[in-house]
């Protein structure tokens, strides 16, 4: 089966898709999903690394109308999954199946090179991601990372960096605007922290097909409240 990105992540809409992260114990997921739907989420991200009992959690997503991205963020990139190498690959492939519409794979791990083709064989598209919570790399390094993602045939490219000053944010967004034409793939680009929170509102103008909203406590620095973000995105899209 040919892997196909969920429609909200293709960039076809004039406004960015609103992705809302959910996580925790299986009993906590339904209430978060209900709030995300009420707030106008376009897509759900399940942070498996921040959740207990994966099988029971996965059952909570059965039959929901919103596409769900399954994400395993490692401790190296701001998450809590401690596994490496084979453990990471095995965990990712465990989630490369319905009810999940896509999986997020960290490109900095060698396991990505085996996970992407296996996920595609299962009909699941792959978001290749890279996060740096300390700095924003040089332009050449950012482009090299995006190129690595394209070379492993990821379906969507995601980068998230922490700026040390506002110039870092501006140059990252300029590169993002060029990236779709260069690589021919949709891109999600996040400049983290409070001073760069405006990029989450202006995601589409910055070349990003999606933005992330928070329910209560966010899963990354600078995330804005989902309800507020939905209202602003809709107002800007009129």
Secondary structure, 3 states (H helix, E strand, C coil): CCCCCCHHHCCCCCCCEEEEEECCCHHHHHHHHHHHHHHCCCEEEEEHHHCCCHHHHHHCCCCCCCEEEEECCEHHHCCCECCCCHHHHHHHHHCCCCCCCEEEEECCCCCHHHHHHHHHHCCCEEEEEEEECCCCCCHHHHHHHHHHHHHCCCCEEEEEEECCCHHHHHHHHHHHHHHHHHHCCEEEEEEECHHHCHHHHCCCCCCCCEEEEECCCCCCCCCEEHHHHHHHHHHHCC
